[in-house]
Amino acid sequence: MLHILLVGLVAGILARIISPGPNNPSGFILTVVLGIAGAFLATFVGQTIGHYSLDEGAGYITATIGALVVLFIWNRLVANRVISDPGNK
């Protein structure tokens, strides 16, 4: 669990750097949440398809890909005005 949180922190920062666009979540806390969500998503998918065992978590690359997927979903929700952008208040 702690491994996923630490990997998620790095993955969130990398995903924010890699992904272009004005709808990126702003702030350190949202970056950490984005990365942790991506790491959990990558771990869940990896364990479901049998790539990881139940006691393994996602690595940096797959967690970053998971964070990019979460960031893409975030961008679509903001663009469709389902959620408000906390950076534009």
Steps between C-alpha positions, in 0.01 A plus 500: 500500500776745590680405179192589295474839674865586436488382140173692459665823613771470237250385236274798563785746458617326182147491355456874561829567322425267206136594439430826322182694546345781700275275712774345711407486867695766683670463833722248668218310671307444176822388331557244773139380483528473121815289528365279775180439303711412196718264704195326645343476154819351353535258792137390473515448124838323525375264769176436311676396181757297692802721435554565873447262789274605785794624710653710219425856404544690178839638408584857406429463129163328532396729785585801282290353219218449750537860617485618138174307458360661817617842377330440164175417679542814715549711186188357336288561812620861523451557125144366521440712813409197710745625762633850547865585450643599841762717324235729344306642794 
